[in-house]
Amino acid sequence: MFQEALKDIVERTDGGIAGLVMDSSGIALDTYTKEGAPFDINTIGIEFSVVVGAIKRAAEMLDAGSAQELAVGTDRLVTIIRTLGDQYFLALAMLPDGNFGKGRYLMRTHAPKLLAEL
């Protein structure tokens, strides 16, 4: 369903490993993973769905508006998450030395098309 957009984001981002579209309850709607990826994108999405929910609630409590993007960087993985409305999010997993800016840009430009399909 979202395979073409996910593949485009992952393949055009230097260091991209995998991407997914997931609902807020942790159910993946679609995923794309490069061959030999060292991490399971479904597990990443499930674990970070809890974090996304907490950050969205915190932003609302602070009256800061709706959360749109977050990034988590570790020694071996960077995960960028972009919300798609209230119920869904787009995630990109990439290597720490990958092109973070390009990943963010591609996610931002694909988000309206993905949201329209939801």
N, C-alpha and C positions, 0 to 999 in steps of 0.2 A: 504494500500500500504506500509506504513512504520510502521504499528501498532506493529509488533513484536519487532522491534528495540526500539521504544518509550516505550513500556511496559517494556522491559528489563532495560532500563536506569532508568525509574522512580521507578520500583519495587526493583532494586538492590541498589539504593541510599537511605541510611537512611534519612528520612525526605522528600523524593521525593513526590511531589503532582501531577504534570502533566508535559507533554512534548508535543512539536509540531514541525512539519516541516512546514515552511511558506515561501512564496515568498516575494520579496522585496516590493511588492505593498500591503501587508497585507492580502493576501488570504492564508488561511491554507490549506495545501495539506493533512495533516493527524494530528490527535491529539490522546493522551491517557491521561485520567484523572482517578485518584483513586476515589472511591466512597466517597462522602461526602467532597470533596475538597472545601475549603473556597473561592477559587478564580476561575474565568473563564479563562482558558488558552487562548482561542481565543482573549479575550479582552487584556490580557497581551501581546500577540503576536502583535496585531494591534498597541497598544500604543508604544511598543518597536521597531517596524519596522521603525518608524521615527528616533528613536535614532540610530539604527544600520546604517541607511543611512548617518546620519550626522557624525558619527564616521568614517565610511569608507571614506567619502570625506575629513575629517580632516587629516586622516592618509596619504592619497594621496597627499594633499596639502603640508604636512610636508616632503614629500618624505621619509616616514618611512616604506613604503611597505604596503601590504594589511592587513587590520584588520582581525584577526582570532577569537578573543574571547573577550567577555566583561561580566562583572558581575555587577548587581545592587542589593545592599542589603538595606532593610528597616527593620523597627521594626518587621514586620509580615511576610516578604517574601524575599527570595533571588532568583533572576533570573539569570541563566547563559545562555549566548547566544554564539553559535559557528557558524561562517559563513560556508556555503557550496557553494563554488564558488562565483560568482559575484551576483547571483540572489536569493539565498535561504539562510535560516538559520535554525538552530536547537536550540530550547530553552528548558530549564529545570527549572521549578518552584519548589522551595523547602522551607521547614521551616528553619528559621535562625539557629537553632541548629542542622541541618542536616549535613551529611558528604559531605562538599563542594568538597574536593579532589577526593572522589570517583565519584561524579557526573561529574566533569571535565574529569576524566580518562575515564569513560564510554562514554561520548560524543566524546572525542578525538578518541577512538578506533572504535566507530560506524560510525563516519563521512565519512571515505572513502567508506564504503558500501552504505551509504545513497546517497552520491554524485554520485556513479556509477549508482544508480537506477534513478536518475534525468535525 
